[in-house]
Amino acid sequence: MKKFWKCKICGDIHYGNAGPEVCPTCGVKNAYVETSKPEAKKSMGI
Ligand SMILES: [Zn+2]
């Protein structure tokens, strides 16, 4: 099941089975933490 992941450094949102190893936005490794759909939407401003 896919989940929402949020970079704890820059707040980037990723949707998938796992968070990216390296954040494409800020370049930090292992910065993604699992987040809820409402939290993800809030972070994306929608
Ligand atoms: Zn980031």
N, CA, C, O and the ligand as a Tripos MOL2 file, in Angstrom:
@<TRIPOS>MOLECULE
protein
  185   183    47     0     0
PROTEIN
NO_CHARGES

@<TRIPOS>ATOM
      1 N           0.8370   -1.1980    0.0000 N.3       1 MET1
      2 CA          0.0000    0.0000    0.0000 C.3       1 MET1
      3 C           0.8750    1.2520    0.0000 C.2       1 MET1
      4 O           1.8250    1.3640    0.7750 O.2       1 MET1
      5 N           0.5380    2.1840   -0.8790 N.am      2 LYS2
      6 CA          1.3350    3.4040   -0.9600 C.3       2 LYS2
      7 C           0.9930    4.3690    0.1700 C.2       2 LYS2
      8 O          -0.1360    4.4310    0.6570 O.2       2 LYS2
      9 N           2.0000    5.1040    0.5550 N.am      3 LYS3
     10 CA          1.8410    6.0450    1.6640 C.3       3 LYS3
     11 C           2.4150    7.3960    1.2730 C.2       3 LYS3
     12 O           3.1190    7.5360    0.2730 O.2       3 LYS3
     13 N           2.0930    8.3780    2.0910 N.am      4 PHE4
     14 CA          2.6750    9.7010    1.8990 C.3       4 PHE4
     15 C           3.9090    9.8270    2.7720 C.2       4 PHE4
     16 O           3.9310    9.4020    3.9270 O.2       4 PHE4
     17 N           4.9280   10.4230    2.1860 N.am      5 TRP5
     18 CA          6.1850   10.6450    2.8900 C.3       5 TRP5
     19 C           6.5320   12.1180    2.8130 C.2       5 TRP5
     20 O           6.2920   12.7750    1.8010 O.2       5 TRP5
     21 N           7.0960   12.6230    3.8840 N.am      6 LYS6
     22 CA          7.4320   14.0420    3.9390 C.3       6 LYS6
     23 C           8.8850   14.2170    4.3540 C.2       6 LYS6
     24 O           9.3480   13.6100    5.3200 O.2       6 LYS6
     25 N           9.5880   15.0480    3.6150 N.am      7 CYS7
     26 CA         10.9610   15.3700    3.9970 C.3       7 CYS7
     27 C          10.9100   16.2720    5.2150 C.2       7 CYS7
     28 O          10.2970   17.3400    5.1880 O.2       7 CYS7
     29 N          11.5640   15.8300    6.2910 N.am      8 LYS8
     30 CA         11.5070   16.6110    7.5290 C.3       8 LYS8
     31 C          12.3970   17.8460    7.4630 C.2       8 LYS8
     32 O          12.3290   18.7100    8.3380 O.2       8 LYS8
     33 N          13.2180   17.9330    6.4440 N.am      9 ILE9
     34 CA         14.0920   19.1020    6.2810 C.3       9 ILE9
     35 C          13.3790   20.2100    5.5060 C.2       9 ILE9
     36 O          13.2730   21.3400    5.9840 O.2       9 ILE9
     37 N          12.8870   19.8790    4.3010 N.am     10 CYS10
     38 CA         12.3080   20.9270    3.4450 C.3      10 CYS10
     39 C          10.8030   20.8080    3.2660 C.2      10 CYS10
     40 O          10.1800   21.7010    2.6910 O.2      10 CYS10
     41 N          10.2020   19.7130    3.7500 N.am     11 GLY11
     42 CA          8.7560   19.5690    3.6610 C.3      11 GLY11
     43 C           8.2580   19.0080    2.3380 C.2      11 GLY11
     44 O           7.0550   19.0180    2.0800 O.2      11 GLY11
     45 N           9.1650   18.5190    1.4920 N.am     12 ASP12
     46 CA          8.7900   17.9340    0.2130 C.3      12 ASP12
     47 C           7.9300   16.6870    0.4310 C.2      12 ASP12
     48 O           8.2010   15.8890    1.3280 O.2      12 ASP12
     49 N           6.9020   16.5260   -0.3880 N.am     13 ILE13
     50 CA          5.9900   15.3810   -0.2580 C.3      13 ILE13
     51 C           6.2540   14.3670   -1.3610 C.2      13 ILE13
     52 O           6.4020   14.7230   -2.5300 O.2      13 ILE13
     53 N           6.3110   13.0900   -0.9660 N.am     14 HIS14
     54 CA          6.4780   11.9960   -1.9200 C.3      14 HIS14
     55 C           5.4020   10.9590   -1.6390 C.2      14 HIS14
     56 O           5.0970   10.6610   -0.4850 O.2      14 HIS14
     57 N           4.8260   10.4110   -2.7140 N.am     15 TYR15
     58 CA          3.8040    9.3860   -2.5610 C.3      15 TYR15
     59 C           4.3170    8.0950   -3.1790 C.2      15 TYR15
     60 O           4.6380    8.0590   -4.3670 O.2      15 TYR15
     61 N           4.3950    7.0360   -2.3830 N.am     16 GLY16
     62 CA          4.8990    5.7810   -2.8990 C.3      16 GLY16
     63 C           5.0370    4.7540   -1.7940 C.2      16 GLY16
     64 O           4.6110    4.9790   -0.6620 O.2      16 GLY16
     65 N           5.6400    3.6200   -2.1370 N.am     17 ASN17
     66 CA          5.8110    2.5430   -1.1620 C.3      17 ASN17
     67 C           6.8270    2.8960   -0.0880 C.2      17 ASN17
     68 O           6.7320    2.4370    1.0500 O.2      17 ASN17
     69 N           7.7960    3.7150   -0.4630 N.am     18 ALA18
     70 CA          8.8270    4.1340    0.4850 C.3      18 ALA18
     71 C           9.2940    5.5320    0.1270 C.2      18 ALA18
     72 O           9.1720    5.9740   -1.0160 O.2      18 ALA18
     73 N           9.8280    6.2170    1.1190 N.am     19 GLY19
     74 CA         10.3500    7.5480    0.8560 C.3      19 GLY19
     75 C          11.6500    7.4530    0.0780 C.2      19 GLY19
     76 O          12.3890    6.4790    0.2230 O.2      19 GLY19
     77 N          11.9390    8.4510   -0.7450 N.am     20 PRO20
     78 CA         13.2040    8.4480   -1.4940 C.3      20 PRO20
     79 C          14.3960    8.4120   -0.5370 C.2      20 PRO20
     80 O          14.3530    8.9710    0.5590 O.2      20 PRO20
     81 N          15.4670    7.7350   -0.9840 N.am     21 GLU21
     82 CA         16.6520    7.6560   -0.1240 C.3      21 GLU21
     83 C          17.2860    9.0370    0.0460 C.2      21 GLU21
     84 O          17.7380    9.4170    1.1270 O.2      21 GLU21
     85 N          17.2980    9.7720   -1.0730 N.am     22 VAL22
     86 CA         17.8430   11.1280   -1.0350 C.3      22 VAL22
     87 C          16.7580   12.0930   -1.4990 C.2      22 VAL22
     88 O          16.1380   11.8720   -2.5390 O.2      22 VAL22
     89 N          16.5290   13.1430   -0.7510 N.am     23 CYS23
     90 CA         15.5190   14.1240   -1.1390 C.3      23 CYS23
     91 C          15.9600   14.8580   -2.4050 C.2      23 CYS23
     92 O          17.0560   15.4160   -2.4420 O.2      23 CYS23
     93 N          15.1180   14.8660   -3.4450 N.am     24 PRO24
     94 CA         15.4930   15.5490   -4.6830 C.3      24 PRO24
     95 C          15.4970   17.0650   -4.5490 C.2      24 PRO24
     96 O          16.0840   17.7640   -5.3740 O.2      24 PRO24
     97 N          14.8510   17.5650   -3.5250 N.am     25 THR25
     98 CA         14.7610   19.0160   -3.3470 C.3      25 THR25
     99 C          15.9250   19.5750   -2.5300 C.2      25 THR25
    100 O          16.5650   20.5430   -2.9420 O.2      25 THR25
    101 N          16.2000   18.9720   -1.3780 N.am     26 CYS26
    102 CA         17.2520   19.5210   -0.5160 C.3      26 CYS26
    103 C          18.4940   18.6360   -0.4510 C.2      26 CYS26
    104 O          19.5130   19.0440    0.1060 O.2      26 CYS26
    105 N          18.4210   17.4130   -1.0220 N.am     27 GLY27
    106 CA         19.6040   16.5720   -1.1170 C.3      27 GLY27
    107 C          20.0140   15.8550    0.1630 C.2      27 GLY27
    108 O          21.0910   15.2630    0.2250 O.2      27 GLY27
    109 N          19.1560   15.9050    1.1920 N.am     28 VAL28
    110 CA         19.4760   15.2510    2.4520 C.3      28 VAL28
    111 C          19.0830   13.7700    2.3920 C.2      28 VAL28
    112 O          18.0200   13.4220    1.8800 O.2      28 VAL28
    113 N          19.9480   12.9110    2.9180 N.am     29 LYS29
    114 CA         19.6800   11.4710    2.9290 C.3      29 LYS29
    115 C          18.7700   11.0900    4.0820 C.2      29 LYS29
    116 O          18.8500   11.6480    5.1760 O.2      29 LYS29
    117 N          17.8950   10.1160    3.8060 N.am     30 ASN30
    118 CA         17.0100    9.5440    4.8210 C.3      30 ASN30
    119 C          16.2480   10.6030    5.6200 C.2      30 ASN30
    120 O          16.1050   10.5000    6.8380 O.2      30 ASN30
    121 N          15.7720   11.6060    4.9160 N.am     31 ALA31
    122 CA         15.0600   12.6890    5.5980 C.3      31 ALA31
    123 C          13.5480   12.4880    5.5700 C.2      31 ALA31
    124 O          12.8040   13.2300    6.2110 O.2      31 ALA31
    125 N          13.0950   11.4700    4.8160 N.am     32 TYR32
    126 CA         11.6480   11.2800    4.6830 C.3      32 TYR32
    127 C          11.0610   10.4980    5.8420 C.2      32 TYR32
    128 O          11.5810    9.4600    6.2510 O.2      32 TYR32
    129 N           9.9640   11.0250    6.3580 N.am     33 VAL33
    130 CA          9.2180   10.3420    7.4020 C.3      33 VAL33
    131 C           7.7840   10.1450    6.9030 C.2      33 VAL33
    132 O           7.2580   10.9610    6.1460 O.2      33 VAL33
    133 N           7.1670    9.0530    7.3400 N.am     34 GLU34
    134 CA          5.8090    8.7670    6.9240 C.3      34 GLU34
    135 C           4.8670    9.8390    7.4580 C.2      34 GLU34
    136 O           4.9920   10.2770    8.6010 O.2      34 GLU34
    137 N           3.9290   10.2530    6.6220 N.am     35 THR35
    138 CA          2.9760   11.2670    7.0590 C.3      35 THR35
    139 C           1.5820   10.8680    6.6010 C.2      35 THR35
    140 O           1.4280    9.9990    5.7420 O.2      35 THR35
    141 N           0.5870   11.4910    7.1650 N.am     36 SER36
    142 CA         -0.7880   11.1700    6.8050 C.3      36 SER36
    143 C          -1.2240   11.9740    5.5860 C.2      36 SER36
    144 O          -0.6100   12.9860    5.2500 O.2      36 SER36
    145 N          -2.2810   11.5220    4.9300 N.am     37 LYS37
    146 CA         -2.7850   12.2250    3.7510 C.3      37 LYS37
    147 C          -3.1890   13.6730    4.0760 C.2      37 LYS37
    148 O          -2.8220   14.5780    3.3270 O.2      37 LYS37
    149 N          -3.9250   13.9200    5.1570 N.am     38 PRO38
    150 CA         -4.2620   15.3130    5.4860 C.3      38 PRO38
    151 C          -3.0260   16.1780    5.7260 C.2      38 PRO38
    152 O          -2.9810   17.3380    5.3160 O.2      38 PRO38
    153 N          -2.0260   15.6040    6.3920 N.am     39 GLU39
    154 CA         -0.7830   16.3400    6.6420 C.3      39 GLU39
    155 C          -0.0780   16.6360    5.3250 C.2      39 GLU39
    156 O           0.4520   17.7300    5.1310 O.2      39 GLU39
    157 N          -0.0710   15.6580    4.4200 N.am     40 ALA40
    158 CA          0.5870   15.8310    3.1250 C.3      40 ALA40
    159 C          -0.0930   16.9290    2.3310 C.2      40 ALA40
    160 O           0.5650   17.7700    1.7180 O.2      40 ALA40
    161 N          -1.4210   16.9120    2.3500 N.am     41 LYS41
    162 CA         -2.1730   17.9360    1.6180 C.3      41 LYS41
    163 C          -1.9090   19.3230    2.1950 C.2      41 LYS41
    164 O          -1.7720   20.3020    1.4620 O.2      41 LYS41
    165 N          -1.8420   19.3850    3.4970 N.am     42 LYS42
    166 CA         -1.5910   20.6660    4.1710 C.3      42 LYS42
    167 C          -0.2080   21.2010    3.7590 C.2      42 LYS42
    168 O          -0.0380   22.3940    3.5090 O.2      42 LYS42
    169 N           0.7520   20.3070    3.6960 N.am     43 SER43
    170 CA          2.1080   20.7010    3.3230 C.3      43 SER43
    171 C           2.1800   21.1730    1.8720 C.2      43 SER43
    172 O           2.9970   22.0270    1.5260 O.2      43 SER43
    173 N           1.3180   20.6080    1.0340 N.am     44 MET44
    174 CA          1.3180   20.9920   -0.3790 C.3      44 MET44
    175 C           0.4460   22.2200   -0.6270 C.2      44 MET44
    176 O           0.4000   22.7470   -1.7390 O.2      44 MET44
    177 N          -0.2390   22.6650    0.4120 N.am     45 GLY45
    178 CA         -1.0410   23.8610    0.2930 C.3      45 GLY45
    179 C          -2.3750   23.6630   -0.4220 C.2      45 GLY45
    180 O          -2.9000   24.5890   -1.0400 O.2      45 GLY45
    181 N          -2.9110   22.4640   -0.3340 N.am     46 ILE46
    182 CA         -4.2250   22.2030   -0.9370 C.3      46 ILE46
    183 C          -5.1970   21.6270    0.0830 C.2      46 ILE46
    184 O          -6.3480   21.3470   -0.2510 O.2      46 ILE46
    185 ZN         14.0620   17.7290    1.4340 Zn       47 ZN47
@<TRIPOS>BOND
     1     1     2 1
     2     2     3 1
     3     3     4 2
     4     3     5 am
     5     5     6 1
     6     6     7 1
     7     7     8 2
     8     7     9 am
     9     9    10 1
    10    10    11 1
    11    11    12 2
    12    11    13 am
    13    13    14 1
    14    14    15 1
    15    15    16 2
    16    15    17 am
    17    17    18 1
    18    18    19 1
    19    19    20 2
    20    19    21 am
    21    21    22 1
    22    22    23 1
    23    23    24 2
    24    23    25 am
    25    25    26 1
    26    26    27 1
    27    27    28 2
    28    27    29 am
    29    29    30 1
    30    30    31 1
    31    31    32 2
    32    31    33 am
    33    33    34 1
    34    34    35 1
    35    35    36 2
    36    35    37 am
    37    37    38 1
    38    38    39 1
    39    39    40 2
    40    39    41 am
    41    41    42 1
    42    42    43 1
    43    43    44 2
    44    43    45 am
    45    45    46 1
    46    46    47 1
    47    47    48 2
    48    47    49 am
    49    49    50 1
    50    50    51 1
    51    51    52 2
    52    51    53 am
    53    53    54 1
    54    54    55 1
    55    55    56 2
    56    55    57 am
    57    57    58 1
    58    58    59 1
    59    59    60 2
    60    59    61 am
    61    61    62 1
    62    62    63 1
    63    63    64 2
    64    63    65 am
    65    65    66 1
    66    66    67 1
    67    67    68 2
    68    67    69 am
    69    69    70 1
    70    70    71 1
    71    71    72 2
    72    71    73 am
    73    73    74 1
    74    74    75 1
    75    75    76 2
    76    75    77 am
    77    77    78 1
    78    78    79 1
    79    79    80 2
    80    79    81 am
    81    81    82 1
    82    82    83 1
    83    83    84 2
    84    83    85 am
    85    85    86 1
    86    86    87 1
    87    87    88 2
    88    87    89 am
    89    89    90 1
    90    90    91 1
    91    91    92 2
    92    91    93 am
    93    93    94 1
    94    94    95 1
    95    95    96 2
    96    95    97 am
    97    97    98 1
    98    98    99 1
    99    99   100 2
   100    99   101 am
   101   101   102 1
   102   102   103 1
   103   103   104 2
   104   103   105 am
   105   105   106 1
   106   106   107 1
   107   107   108 2
   108   107   109 am
   109   109   110 1
   110   110   111 1
   111   111   112 2
   112   111   113 am
   113   113   114 1
   114   114   115 1
   115   115   116 2
   116   115   117 am
   117   117   118 1
   118   118   119 1
   119   119   120 2
   120   119   121 am
   121   121   122 1
   122   122   123 1
   123   123   124 2
   124   123   125 am
   125   125   126 1
   126   126   127 1
   127   127   128 2
   128   127   129 am
   129   129   130 1
   130   130   131 1
   131   131   132 2
   132   131   133 am
   133   133   134 1
   134   134   135 1
   135   135   136 2
   136   135   137 am
   137   137   138 1
   138   138   139 1
   139   139   140 2
   140   139   141 am
   141   141   142 1
   142   142   143 1
   143   143   144 2
   144   143   145 am
   145   145   146 1
   146   146   147 1
   147   147   148 2
   148   147   149 am
   149   149   150 1
   150   150   151 1
   151   151   152 2
   152   151   153 am
   153   153   154 1
   154   154   155 1
   155   155   156 2
   156   155   157 am
   157   157   158 1
   158   158   159 1
   159   159   160 2
   160   159   161 am
   161   161   162 1
   162   162   163 1
   163   163   164 2
   164   163   165 am
   165   165   166 1
   166   166   167 1
   167   167   168 2
   168   167   169 am
   169   169   170 1
   170   170   171 1
   171   171   172 2
   172   171   173 am
   173   173   174 1
   174   174   175 1
   175   175   176 2
   176   175   177 am
   177   177   178 1
   178   178   179 1
   179   179   180 2
   180   179   181 am
   181   181   182 1
   182   182   183 1
   183   183   184 2
@<TRIPOS>SUBSTRUCTURE
     1 MET1         2 RESIDUE 1 A MET
     2 LYS2         6 RESIDUE 1 A LYS
     3 LYS3        10 RESIDUE 1 A LYS
     4 PHE4        14 RESIDUE 1 A PHE
     5 TRP5        18 RESIDUE 1 A TRP
     6 LYS6        22 RESIDUE 1 A LYS
     7 CYS7        26 RESIDUE 1 A CYS
     8 LYS8        30 RESIDUE 1 A LYS
     9 ILE9        34 RESIDUE 1 A ILE
    10 CYS10       38 RESIDUE 1 A CYS
    11 GLY11       42 RESIDUE 1 A GLY
    12 ASP12       46 RESIDUE 1 A ASP
    13 ILE13       50 RESIDUE 1 A ILE
    14 HIS14       54 RESIDUE 1 A HIS
    15 TYR15       58 RESIDUE 1 A TYR
    16 GLY16       62 RESIDUE 1 A GLY
    17 ASN17       66 RESIDUE 1 A ASN
    18 ALA18       70 RESIDUE 1 A ALA
    19 GLY19       74 RESIDUE 1 A GLY
    20 PRO20       78 RESIDUE 1 A PRO
    21 GLU21       82 RESIDUE 1 A GLU
    22 VAL22       86 RESIDUE 1 A VAL
    23 CYS23       90 RESIDUE 1 A CYS
    24 PRO24       94 RESIDUE 1 A PRO
    25 THR25       98 RESIDUE 1 A THR
    26 CYS26      102 RESIDUE 1 A CYS
    27 GLY27      106 RESIDUE 1 A GLY
    28 VAL28      110 RESIDUE 1 A VAL
    29 LYS29      114 RESIDUE 1 A LYS
    30 ASN30      118 RESIDUE 1 A ASN
    31 ALA31      122 RESIDUE 1 A ALA
    32 TYR32      126 RESIDUE 1 A TYR
    33 VAL33      130 RESIDUE 1 A VAL
    34 GLU34      134 RESIDUE 1 A GLU
    35 THR35      138 RESIDUE 1 A THR
    36 SER36      142 RESIDUE 1 A SER
    37 LYS37      146 RESIDUE 1 A LYS
    38 PRO38      150 RESIDUE 1 A PRO
    39 GLU39      154 RESIDUE 1 A GLU
    40 ALA40      158 RESIDUE 1 A ALA
    41 LYS41      162 RESIDUE 1 A LYS
    42 LYS42      166 RESIDUE 1 A LYS
    43 SER43      170 RESIDUE 1 A SER
    44 MET44      174 RESIDUE 1 A MET
    45 GLY45      178 RESIDUE 1 A GLY
    46 ILE46      182 RESIDUE 1 A ILE
    47 ZN47       185 GROUP 0 **** ****
